[in-house]
Amino acid sequence: MVFRAASQNPCRRGLVGWALLVVALALGPVAARAAETSVAVAANFTEPAREIAAAFKTASGHTATLSFGPSGQFYAQISKGAPFEVLLSADVERPQKAEQEGLGVAGTRFTYAVGRLVLYSKTPGLIDKRGAVLTSDRFQKLAIADPTAAPYGVAAVATLRKLGVFDALKPKIVMGTSIAQAYQFVDTGAAELGFVALSQVIATPGGSRWLVPAADHPAIDQQAILLKTGQDNLAARAFLAFLKSPAAIAIIRKYGYEIR
């Protein structure tokens, strides 16, 4: 989808060509056989994952079927036998645990993106450039993702603690099951402001926001791993290989993520 629109650009044709080469190397002589893989994707990575899956299908013919949700919830499902073949987590902990517990294929884990946390409101002028609104009485509800299931929730709590306002704001916190629900609370007006992923609002005009300094919370290193259920699926291996390609990296960066 993305590459069809850009097919007349020589530079982007080069990216597609590189991606095709990556997929061909991953699949060897059976590259011509289209296949499908099931991918569990952290909620914050919803939009880039959709673009990457479309580009992957254009480049390889394979289909990546995506499911979105909290990383912790996905890990619980995977540990109980859910048939996902690739995990794109929002943290390091779950892929590392999958590898240690034999649910993931050793040596396939890598950081595909580094996330950024944003304090966001649909109200212009509500949030200043330093997040000082958190010490004011200008709001009634603050949305965050559940820190037991979502790494962005962990980052939000760490930020509030660093600012020394966590205990004072506890009564105002509304907790979403995922970063997607935290954003929904802000988007619908159920909360005047909330901590969300930069990728969720990077293309949203208006409102007000504060990009939280990375030093204010634990790094949001997002890792991928091939699960044991997908170790014999060539499409699953090809999808992970494509995730490292210049074509995929360009999409990831477009949504405000950093690459290690």
C-alpha positions as CSV (number, residue, x, y, z in Angstrom):
1,M,0.0,0.0,0.0
2,V,2.7,2.5,1.0
3,F,5.1,1.3,-1.7
4,R,2.5,1.4,-4.5
5,A,2.0,5.1,-3.9
6,A,5.8,5.7,-3.8
7,S,6.8,3.4,-6.7
8,Q,7.8,6.2,-8.9
9,N,10.4,7.4,-6.5
10,P,13.8,5.8,-7.3
11,C,15.0,6.0,-3.7
12,R,12.0,4.2,-2.4
13,R,12.2,1.6,-5.3
14,G,15.7,0.9,-3.8
15,L,14.2,0.3,-0.4
16,V,11.6,-2.1,-1.8
17,G,14.4,-3.9,-3.7
18,W,16.4,-4.2,-0.6
19,A,13.4,-5.6,1.3
20,L,12.8,-8.2,-1.4
21,L,16.4,-9.3,-1.1
22,V,16.0,-9.6,2.7
23,V,12.9,-11.7,2.3
24,A,14.5,-13.9,-0.4
25,L,17.5,-14.6,1.8
26,A,15.2,-15.5,4.7
27,L,13.2,-17.9,2.6
28,G,15.8,-19.2,0.1
29,P,14.5,-21.4,-2.7
30,V,10.9,-21.3,-1.4
31,A,10.5,-17.5,-1.5
32,A,7.8,-17.8,-4.2
33,R,5.4,-19.6,-1.8
34,A,3.1,-17.1,-0.1
35,A,2.3,-17.9,3.5
36,E,0.7,-16.3,6.6
37,T,1.9,-15.6,10.0
38,S,0.1,-14.5,13.2
39,V,1.7,-11.5,15.0
40,A,0.9,-10.2,18.5
41,V,1.6,-6.5,18.5
42,A,1.9,-4.1,21.4
43,A,-1.0,-1.6,21.2
44,N,1.3,1.5,20.9
45,F,2.7,0.0,17.7
46,T,-0.7,-0.4,15.9
47,E,-0.3,2.1,13.1
48,P,3.3,1.4,12.1
49,A,2.6,-2.3,12.3
50,R,-0.2,-2.0,9.8
51,E,2.0,0.0,7.4
52,I,4.8,-2.5,7.8
53,A,2.5,-5.5,7.2
54,A,1.2,-3.9,4.0
55,A,4.7,-3.2,2.8
56,F,5.8,-6.7,3.8
57,K,2.9,-8.2,1.7
58,T,3.8,-6.0,-1.3
59,A,7.5,-7.0,-1.0
60,S,7.0,-10.7,-0.3
61,G,3.5,-11.8,-1.0
62,H,3.2,-13.1,2.6
63,T,0.5,-12.0,5.0
64,A,1.1,-10.9,8.5
65,T,-2.1,-11.1,10.5
66,L,-1.9,-8.6,13.3
67,S,-3.5,-8.6,16.8
68,F,-3.1,-5.6,19.1
69,G,-3.1,-5.3,22.8
70,P,-1.1,-5.0,26.0
71,S,2.2,-6.8,26.1
72,G,1.5,-8.4,29.5
73,Q,-1.8,-9.7,28.3
74,F,-0.3,-11.2,25.2
75,Y,2.4,-12.9,27.2
76,A,-0.2,-14.5,29.5
77,Q,-2.0,-15.8,26.4
78,I,1.2,-17.1,24.8
79,S,2.2,-18.9,28.0
80,K,-1.2,-20.6,27.9
81,G,-0.8,-21.8,24.3
82,A,-2.2,-18.9,22.2
83,P,-1.1,-19.6,18.6
84,F,0.8,-16.4,17.9
85,E,4.0,-16.9,16.0
86,V,5.7,-13.6,16.4
87,L,5.6,-11.2,19.4
88,L,6.3,-7.5,19.0
89,S,6.3,-6.4,22.7
90,A,6.5,-2.9,24.1
91,D,9.3,-4.0,26.5
92,V,12.3,-6.2,26.9
93,E,11.0,-8.3,29.8
94,R,8.4,-10.4,28.0
95,P,10.5,-11.4,24.9
96,Q,13.4,-12.2,27.3
97,K,11.1,-14.2,29.5
98,A,9.7,-16.0,26.4
99,E,13.3,-16.9,25.4
100,Q,14.2,-18.1,29.0
101,E,11.0,-20.2,29.4
102,G,11.3,-21.9,26.0
103,L,8.4,-20.1,24.4
104,G,10.6,-18.1,22.1
105,V,13.4,-19.2,19.7
106,A,16.8,-18.4,21.1
107,G,18.8,-15.9,19.2
108,T,15.8,-14.2,17.4
109,R,15.2,-11.5,20.0
110,F,16.1,-7.9,19.1
111,T,15.0,-4.3,19.7
112,Y,12.9,-3.1,16.8
113,A,12.0,0.3,18.2
114,V,12.5,2.6,21.2
115,G,9.3,4.3,22.3
116,R,8.8,7.9,23.5
117,L,6.2,8.9,26.1
118,V,4.0,12.0,25.7
119,L,1.7,13.9,28.0
120,Y,-1.2,14.8,25.7
121,S,-4.4,16.8,25.8
122,K,-6.9,17.7,23.1
123,T,-7.2,21.1,24.8
124,P,-4.8,23.7,23.3
125,G,-2.7,25.4,25.9
126,L,-3.5,23.0,28.7
127,I,-0.1,21.3,28.7
128,D,3.0,23.4,28.8
129,K,6.5,22.4,27.5
130,R,7.6,21.2,30.9
131,G,4.5,19.3,32.1
132,A,3.9,21.8,35.0
133,V,0.2,21.3,34.5
134,L,0.6,18.1,36.6
135,T,1.1,20.3,39.7
136,S,-2.0,22.4,39.0
137,D,-5.7,22.1,39.6
138,R,-6.6,22.6,35.9
139,F,-7.7,19.0,35.3
140,Q,-9.8,16.3,37.0
141,K,-8.7,13.1,35.3
142,L,-5.3,11.8,34.1
143,A,-5.2,8.7,31.9
144,I,-2.4,6.2,32.0
145,A,-1.9,2.6,30.8
146,D,-2.0,-0.1,33.4
147,P,1.6,-0.5,34.5
148,T,1.2,-4.2,35.3
149,A,0.4,-4.9,31.7
150,A,1.8,-2.0,29.6
151,P,5.4,-0.7,29.7
152,Y,4.1,2.8,28.8
153,G,2.2,2.7,32.1
154,V,5.4,1.8,33.9
155,A,7.0,4.8,32.2
156,A,4.1,7.1,33.2
157,V,4.2,6.1,36.8
158,A,8.0,6.5,36.9
159,T,7.6,10.0,35.4
160,L,5.0,11.0,38.0
161,R,7.2,9.7,40.8
162,K,10.2,11.6,39.4
163,L,8.1,14.8,39.4
164,G,7.0,14.1,43.0
165,V,3.3,14.2,42.1
166,F,2.3,10.5,42.0
167,D,0.7,10.2,45.4
168,A,-1.1,13.6,45.0
169,L,-2.5,12.6,41.6
170,K,-3.6,9.0,42.5
171,P,-7.3,10.0,43.0
172,K,-7.3,11.6,39.5
173,I,-5.7,8.7,37.6
174,V,-7.9,6.6,35.3
175,M,-6.2,3.5,34.1
176,G,-6.6,1.9,30.7
177,T,-5.9,-1.8,30.1
178,S,-3.5,-0.7,27.3
179,I,-1.9,2.4,25.9
180,A,-4.7,2.3,23.3
181,Q,-7.4,2.7,25.9
182,A,-5.4,5.4,27.7
183,Y,-5.4,7.4,24.5
184,Q,-9.1,6.6,24.0
185,F,-9.9,8.2,27.4
186,V,-8.2,11.4,26.3
187,D,-9.6,11.3,22.8
188,T,-13.2,11.0,24.0
189,G,-12.8,13.5,26.8
190,A,-13.1,11.0,29.7
191,A,-9.8,12.4,30.8
192,E,-8.5,15.9,30.1
193,L,-5.0,14.7,29.6
194,G,-3.0,11.5,29.6
195,F,0.3,9.8,29.1
196,V,0.3,8.2,25.6
197,A,2.8,7.0,23.1
198,L,4.3,9.6,20.7
199,S,3.3,7.4,17.8
200,Q,-0.4,7.8,18.7
201,V,-0.4,11.6,18.4
202,I,2.6,12.4,16.1
203,A,0.3,13.1,13.2
204,T,-2.5,14.6,15.2
205,P,-2.8,18.4,14.8
206,G,-3.9,20.8,17.6
207,G,-4.2,20.1,21.2
208,S,-1.2,20.4,23.5
209,R,1.6,18.1,24.5
210,W,4.8,17.6,26.4
211,L,7.4,15.1,25.1
212,V,8.7,13.5,28.3
213,P,12.5,13.5,28.6
214,A,13.7,10.0,28.1
215,A,15.8,10.3,31.3
216,D,12.6,10.7,33.4
217,H,11.6,7.1,33.0
218,P,13.0,3.6,32.2
219,A,13.9,3.3,28.5
220,I,11.0,1.9,26.5
221,D,13.0,-0.6,24.5
222,Q,10.5,-2.6,22.4
223,Q,11.7,-6.1,21.5
224,A,10.5,-8.7,19.0
225,I,11.0,-12.4,19.1
226,L,10.1,-15.5,17.0
227,L,7.9,-17.8,19.1
228,K,8.4,-21.5,19.1
229,T,5.0,-21.9,17.4
230,G,6.4,-20.0,14.4
231,Q,9.9,-21.5,14.2
232,D,9.0,-23.6,11.1
233,N,6.9,-20.9,9.4
234,L,9.0,-19.2,6.7
235,A,6.6,-16.2,6.7
236,A,7.2,-15.6,10.4
237,R,11.0,-15.6,9.9
238,A,10.6,-13.4,6.8
239,F,8.5,-10.9,8.7
240,L,11.1,-10.5,11.4
241,A,13.8,-10.1,8.8
242,F,11.7,-7.4,7.0
243,L,11.3,-5.6,10.3
244,K,15.1,-4.8,10.2
245,S,15.0,-3.6,6.6
246,P,15.4,0.1,5.6
247,A,11.8,0.1,4.4
248,A,10.4,-0.9,7.8
249,I,12.8,1.3,9.7
250,A,11.7,4.3,7.6
251,I,8.1,3.6,8.7
252,I,9.1,3.1,12.4
253,R,10.9,6.4,12.4
254,K,8.0,8.2,10.8
255,Y,5.9,7.5,13.9
256,G,8.5,9.0,16.2
257,Y,10.3,5.9,17.4
258,E,14.0,5.7,17.7
259,I,16.2,2.9,16.4
260,R,19.1,1.4,18.5
